[in-house]
Amino acid sequence: MTAFFPQLKTGLRATLVGAAMLGMAGCVAIYRNHGYVPPQDELDSIRLGADSRDAVLEKLGPPTSTGVLKDSALYYVESRMRHYGATAPKVVSREVVAVSFDARGTVSGIERYGLEDGKVVPLQRRVTSSSVEDKTFLRQLLGNLGRFNPGNMLEE
């Protein structure tokens, strides 16, 4: 019977070490990349004031987004997110390349922005309040009895 206890201790120790390793593996950061930003040598091949929108699309490929105004700009966005355990994903880095065009449709500027250049824009949910929230159907029906004017119903 004494020979059984060392095997039990070894098995228990191996189980605890395995559980600790699995627990630590769950805390490893996982990185995800989203989007695409062209390399600097491709951006250098674009000539300001000479290349058109079609030439830029041919050299750089399709953008992540376009400008709000027609043919105003092309935006290439790349983000790197870090997922760590059960916490919410966090943006580690973000790069935006904006290629803007003038009224003639030629390239007027190429700007590069990073995460440090951005501003946090708080989104607000504006909901119009309704006056019927606290009233039951019967209360709404009876509340309209005093507002009834038969003169409005007669056509002249």
JOWO-V641636 format. One record per pair of residues at least 4 apart in sequence whose C-alpha atoms are under 8 Angstrom apart, sorted by the first residue. I is the first residue (numbers start at 0). J is the second residue. D is the distance in whole Angstrom. If there is no record, write none. Layout:
BEGIN
i=I j=J d=D
i=I j=J d=D
END
This chain:
BEGIN
i=0 j=4 d=7
i=1 j=5 d=8
i=2 j=6 d=7
i=3 j=7 d=6
i=4 j=8 d=6
i=5 j=9 d=6
i=6 j=10 d=6
i=7 j=11 d=6
i=8 j=12 d=6
i=9 j=13 d=6
i=10 j=14 d=6
i=11 j=15 d=6
i=12 j=16 d=6
i=13 j=17 d=6
i=14 j=18 d=6
i=15 j=19 d=6
i=16 j=20 d=6
i=17 j=21 d=6
i=18 j=22 d=6
i=19 j=23 d=6
i=20 j=24 d=6
i=21 j=25 d=6
i=22 j=26 d=7
i=23 j=27 d=7
i=25 j=84 d=6
i=26 j=83 d=6
i=26 j=84 d=5
i=27 j=83 d=6
i=27 j=84 d=7
i=28 j=81 d=6
i=28 j=82 d=6
i=28 j=83 d=4
i=28 j=84 d=7
i=29 j=81 d=6
i=29 j=82 d=5
i=29 j=83 d=6
i=30 j=79 d=7
i=30 j=80 d=6
i=30 j=81 d=5
i=30 j=82 d=6
i=31 j=79 d=6
i=31 j=80 d=5
i=31 j=81 d=7
i=31 j=82 d=8
i=32 j=77 d=7
i=32 j=78 d=6
i=32 j=79 d=5
i=32 j=80 d=6
i=33 j=77 d=6
i=33 j=78 d=5
i=33 j=79 d=6
i=34 j=63 d=7
i=34 j=75 d=8
i=34 j=76 d=6
i=34 j=77 d=4
i=34 j=78 d=6
i=35 j=63 d=7
i=35 j=75 d=6
i=35 j=76 d=6
i=35 j=77 d=5
i=36 j=75 d=5
i=36 j=76 d=6
i=36 j=77 d=6
i=36 j=94 d=7
i=36 j=95 d=7
i=36 j=96 d=7
i=37 j=41 d=6
i=37 j=42 d=7
i=37 j=59 d=6
i=37 j=75 d=8
i=38 j=42 d=7
i=39 j=43 d=6
i=40 j=44 d=6
i=41 j=45 d=7
i=41 j=58 d=7
i=41 j=59 d=7
i=42 j=59 d=8
i=45 j=50 d=7
i=45 j=55 d=7
i=45 j=58 d=8
i=46 j=50 d=6
i=46 j=106 d=7
i=47 j=105 d=7
i=47 j=106 d=5
i=47 j=107 d=6
i=47 j=108 d=7
i=48 j=105 d=5
i=48 j=106 d=5
i=48 j=107 d=6
i=49 j=105 d=6
i=49 j=106 d=7
i=50 j=54 d=6
i=50 j=55 d=7
i=50 j=105 d=5
i=50 j=106 d=6
i=51 j=55 d=6
i=51 j=104 d=6
i=51 j=105 d=4
i=51 j=106 d=6
i=52 j=56 d=6
i=52 j=70 d=8
i=52 j=100 d=8
i=52 j=104 d=6
i=52 j=105 d=6
i=52 j=106 d=7
i=53 j=57 d=6
i=54 j=58 d=6
i=55 j=59 d=6
i=55 j=60 d=8
i=56 j=60 d=5
i=56 j=61 d=6
i=56 j=62 d=8
i=62 j=73 d=6
i=62 j=74 d=6
i=62 j=75 d=5
i=63 j=73 d=8
i=63 j=74 d=6
i=63 j=75 d=5
i=63 j=76 d=6
i=64 j=73 d=6
i=64 j=74 d=5
i=64 j=75 d=7
i=64 j=76 d=8
i=65 j=70 d=8
i=65 j=71 d=8
i=65 j=72 d=6
i=65 j=73 d=5
i=65 j=74 d=6
i=66 j=70 d=7
i=66 j=71 d=5
i=66 j=72 d=5
i=66 j=73 d=6
i=66 j=74 d=7
i=67 j=71 d=7
i=70 j=100 d=7
i=70 j=104 d=7
i=71 j=99 d=6
i=71 j=100 d=5
i=71 j=101 d=7
i=72 j=97 d=7
i=72 j=98 d=5
i=72 j=99 d=4
i=72 j=100 d=6
i=73 j=97 d=6
i=73 j=98 d=5
i=73 j=99 d=6
i=74 j=95 d=7
i=74 j=96 d=6
i=74 j=97 d=5
i=74 j=98 d=6
i=75 j=95 d=6
i=75 j=96 d=5
i=75 j=97 d=7
i=76 j=93 d=7
i=76 j=94 d=6
i=76 j=95 d=5
i=76 j=96 d=7
i=77 j=93 d=6
i=77 j=94 d=5
i=77 j=95 d=7
i=78 j=90 d=7
i=78 j=91 d=8
i=78 j=92 d=6
i=78 j=93 d=4
i=78 j=94 d=7
i=79 j=90 d=6
i=79 j=91 d=6
i=79 j=92 d=5
i=79 j=93 d=6
i=80 j=88 d=6
i=80 j=89 d=6
i=80 j=90 d=4
i=80 j=91 d=6
i=80 j=92 d=7
i=81 j=88 d=6
i=81 j=89 d=5
i=81 j=90 d=6
i=81 j=91 d=6
i=82 j=86 d=7
i=82 j=87 d=7
i=82 j=88 d=5
i=82 j=89 d=7
i=83 j=87 d=8
i=83 j=88 d=7
i=92 j=113 d=7
i=92 j=114 d=6
i=93 j=113 d=6
i=93 j=114 d=5
i=94 j=111 d=7
i=94 j=112 d=6
i=94 j=113 d=5
i=94 j=114 d=6
i=95 j=111 d=6
i=95 j=112 d=5
i=95 j=113 d=6
i=96 j=109 d=7
i=96 j=110 d=6
i=96 j=111 d=5
i=96 j=112 d=6
i=97 j=108 d=8
i=97 j=109 d=6
i=97 j=110 d=5
i=97 j=111 d=6
i=98 j=106 d=7
i=98 j=107 d=8
i=98 j=108 d=6
i=98 j=109 d=5
i=98 j=110 d=7
i=99 j=106 d=6
i=99 j=107 d=6
i=99 j=108 d=5
i=99 j=109 d=6
i=100 j=104 d=5
i=100 j=105 d=5
i=100 j=106 d=4
i=100 j=107 d=5
i=100 j=108 d=7
i=101 j=105 d=6
i=101 j=106 d=6
i=101 j=107 d=6
i=112 j=116 d=6
i=112 j=117 d=8
i=113 j=117 d=7
i=131 j=135 d=8
i=131 j=139 d=8
i=134 j=138 d=6
i=134 j=139 d=6
i=135 j=139 d=6
i=136 j=140 d=6
i=137 j=141 d=6
i=138 j=142 d=6
i=139 j=143 d=7
i=140 j=144 d=7
i=142 j=146 d=8
i=143 j=147 d=7
i=148 j=152 d=7
i=149 j=153 d=7
END
